[in-house]
Amino acid sequence: MEYAKLGKTDIEVSKLAVGCMSFGKAGTMHDWTLGENETEALVKRALDLGINFFDTANCYSEGTSEEYLGRALKKNISRDKVVIASKVYYNPGRLSKDAIAREIDGSLKRLGTDYLDLYIIHRFDYDTPIEETMEALDKLVKAGKVRALGASAMFGYQFYNMQLAARDNGFARFEAMEDHYNLLNREEEREMIPICRQMGVSLIPYSPLAAGHLTRPTWDSDSLRSRTDKVAMGKYDRTEEEDMEIVRRVDELAKKHGVKMSQIALAWLWANGVTAPIIGATKPGYFDDAAGALSVRLTPDDIAYLEEKYLPHQLFGVIKQNPAEIKKTLI
């Protein structure tokens, strides 16, 4: 396994992260999530491969993702050997100071730890003043409950403004951006990625394999997730025709290099400056495939060939206004 520093911190993360939306009680969020025993098997395989970075959220499967992850880690490795990230926003009060203070305690309790390595705001909050959010997050860092801060899925100007608010007020700034970025959706290259590079912020994209579309030569599969994941369908199915040309090129290069399609897609991300793509696996072997991608070296011609047929896409993940507020708290 290879490792890198997270932003400008001394936190060392594996160049692959485990996406824990796959963990949790089935039916509470998705039908295809893994139970506690299956979760532990995946966590153990990731640890065996040297993966130390785990990304969950307070809202994943009504908190059971955090619970399953916390118990699996506790059984298999000491706390100081892993990097745990969780998120806040999809909860009552969103990113208000009271909500952040409440939700961090809930996440810590469910994870069975007294600190998070990385605390990520899941979306931009249109109702809470930026300064209130950044001050509340800063207090968590000063209190030792959080080592570093991150953000996810927002417009570039929003992220930039939040960073400026942190700088101008002496608050902790964001060290990581968890954005939607892969060969089939490269809209983050327009604004967000240049901002992150300018500010020394690590890129830890979700959906690096485009919900599996970059892992197989056909668009659909017969997996339960492929058949039932309406979020993934909304992200990708409307551009199937144009995106299949890129999928075909990934398949072509995989055969040329003698590797798997997923490994080509991940190698492209690292070649474009990504620190740690987040792999949402449901089978241990997927982590083996992902780790094998670290040895794949794409040539400049390979990269140009993969990128040539890209067409502008609709933004997914970012929101133009807050959704209806969640009333139920998990604490």
N, C-alpha and C positions, 0 to 999 in steps of 0.2 A: 504494500500500500504506500502511496505517496501522501504527503501532508503539506499544508500551507497555513500561513497566519490568516486570521480572520480580520479583515480591515487593517487598522493600525494598532490592533491589540496584540497581546502575547498569547492569545488563545490559538492553539494549533489544532486544525481540523483535518480529517481525512478528505481526500479529493472526491469522495462520494459521501452523500448523506442519505440516511434512511428516512424515507417519507412515511410517517406513522398514521396518515389518514387511512391506511389499509388495516389498521388495528382497531379493535373495538367490537362491542356487541352488535351483531348483525341486526339490521332493521331500525336502528336508532338514527342512522344517517344514510347508510347504503346497505344493500342486501348482501354485498360480496365481501364485507370486512371479516377479518380473521378473529377467531376466539383466542382465549388466553394461552392455551397450550401451543397453538399454531404461531401466535405472536412470539412466544419465547423461542421457538425453533428458528424463526427468522432472525431474531435478535442475536442468538448464539452464532448463527452462521455469519452474520455481518461482523461480529466481534472476532471470530476466527480469521476473517479476511483482513483484519486490521482497521475496519471501519469504526470510527469512534464518535460520529456525528449523527444525532437523532433529532428529527424535526416533528413536533406534534402541535396540538392546539387545544385550547380549553373547550372548543365547540365540537371537536371530532368525536362522533358517536357518543354525545352527551357526557363527555368526560372520561369514558371508559378507555379511550386510546391512551390518555395519560396514565390511567391506573394500570393497564396491562403493561405499558412500556416501563413504568417505574418498578413494578414487581419483577419483570424479566431482567432488568439491569441489576437490580439488587441481588438477585440470585447468582449472577454470572460474572460480575466485575465490580471493582471498587469505584466509588463515585468520582474520584479525581482522575480516573482514566477515560472518562467519556465527556462529551460535549452535548448538553441537552438544550434544545430550543423549544419554546412554546409561544403561544400567541394570545392576543387580546383584541377584541373589537365586537365579535358576534356574541354579545352579552348585554344585559341591561345596563344602560348608561354609556355603552360603547367605550370611548376613550376619555371620559371625564375623570377628574382626579379621584373621585370616590369609587368609580368603577375599577380603575386600574389598581387602586389600593386593595380592593376586595378580591379582584380576580387573580392577582398574583398569589395571594394566600391560598386560594382554592387550587390553583395549578400546583403549587408546591406540596400541598397536602396530598393531592391525588398522585403525584409523582414520587412521593415519599422522600423528598429532599428539602434542604433548607436554602437552596439557591438555584437559580437558572444560569447557565452560561450565556444564553442569548434569549432576549425577550423581544418578540416581533409584534409590531402593530399590524393587524391582519388587513386592514383597509384604512383609507383616509376618512376621518370623521368630520362631516360637514357642519355639525352642530356644536362642537366643542372648540373653543379657541386654541390655536396651535400652541401658544405659550403655556396654557394650562396642561395640555397633554405632555409637552416636553419637560415641564417642571415635575410633574408626577412621575414620569419615567426616571428622571434624574435622581429623584429621592430614593427610588428603588436601588439604583446603582450605589448611591452614598450609604444606604442602609445595608449593603452587602447581600441583598436578595437577588440581584441581577449583576452579572459581570459585564455584559455588553448589550447594546440595543440594535434592533433591526427593523426594517419596514418591508411591506409587501404590497404589490399590485395597486399602484396609484399613478396619477399623471406626474410627468417629470417636474412640472412647476411646483406641484404640491410637495414633493420630496425635497426639492431645492429650498423652498420656503421654510420647511421644518428644520432643515439643516442650518439655515441662516438664523432661525430663532434660537437654536441650541448654541450656536457660536456667539451670538450677540448677548445672550443672557448667562453665558458660562455654564450651560447645561451639557450633559453627556450627549454626544451626537450618535447618529446611526453608523454602524460599522458593516452592515450587510443589507443587501437588497434581494428579497425573494420574489422574483418576477417571473412572468410567463414568457419563456424563451426556448425555442427549439428551431429546427430546420424548416418547420411548417409555419411558424409564426415568429417573425423577426422584427416586429414593430418596435420593440424596445431599443433597437439600434438607432432610432431616430433621435431620441432625447434622453431616455433614462440611462442607458449604458454610457454615453459620453459624460453625463453628470457624475455617475458613479466612478468612472475612471479619473475624472478631474479631482474628486474628493477622496480617492483612495478607499472606496467602499467595495467590499467583496460581493461578487455575484453568485447567488446560490439559487438558480432557477428551479421552479417546479414544472412539472410536465415536460421533462427534457426529451422524452421519447414520444411525445404527442399522443398520450393515452394508448400506446402500443402501435400506432400507425407507422412508426419508424422501426419496428421490430420484425415486420413480415412483409412479403411482396404483395399481399392482398389487403384491401382496405378493412374488411370485416374479419372477425374471428368468432368462434363459437363459445368463447369463455362467458361466464356469468357476468363479469364486469362489462365486457363488450356489449352484451345484450341489454344490460339494465342501466348503465351509467349515462343518465340523461345529461349530466353536466358536460361530459366528454363529447357526447353527440352534438350538443349546442355549440361547442368550441370548434369542431372540426368538420362535421358532415356536410355543411353547406359549401365547402370549398374542395370537396373530394376530387372533382375532375382535374382541377389545376394542380392540386397537391400530389396526385398520383404520379405526376411526372418526376417530382422530387423523390418520392418513394422508390420509383424504378431506378433512379440514379444511385440512391443509397444501396439498393440491392446489387446493382452492377459493381459498385466499388467494393462492397463486401466480398463478392466473389473474386475480384481482382486481388484483394489483400489476403484472402483466405480467412476471413473473420466473419462474425455475425453482424447483421444490420444494425443492431443496437450499439455495437461497439464503434461503428462508423459514426453514428449520430452523436455519441458521447465524445469521441475524439474530436469531432468538429467543434463542440462546445468548448473543450479545453483549449483548442487552437485559437478560439476567439476570446480568450481571457477569463472564462468562467472559473471560479474557485472550486465549487462543489455542487454539481447537479444533484437534485433530490430524487432518489429512486423509490418509487412507491410500489415495491414488490409484494407479491402474494405467494411466491414460491422461493425457497432458499437459493435455488440454482440461478435465479435472476441476478443475485448479487455476485455470483462467480462470473457471469457474463460481463457484468458492469466492471468488475475489477480487472478483467482481462483487457478491457478497452484502454487501460493506461499504457499498454505497450504498443498501441496502434499509432503510427505516425503518418499523418496525411501530408501530401505534398501541396505546394501552392496551387498546382494545377488541379489536384483533387478538390481542394476547397472551392476554387472558382467554379468547377464543374457542378458541385453540389448547390452552390448559391445562384447559379445563372438563371434558373427558371422561376425564381421567387417572384411573386406578385403581391402587392399590398393587400393586407388582410384587415378585417375588423378587429378592434381591440377587445380582448376578453380579460376578465379579471378586474379591471379598473371599473369604478362605479361613478356615475355622474351625480348621485345623491344618495343619502343614507336609505337603506331599505327599511321596512317596518321594523320597529325596535322589538327585540326579543324581551319578553317580560319575565321569563323564568330564569332564576339564577340557580347554578349548580351547587352553591355553598349552603 
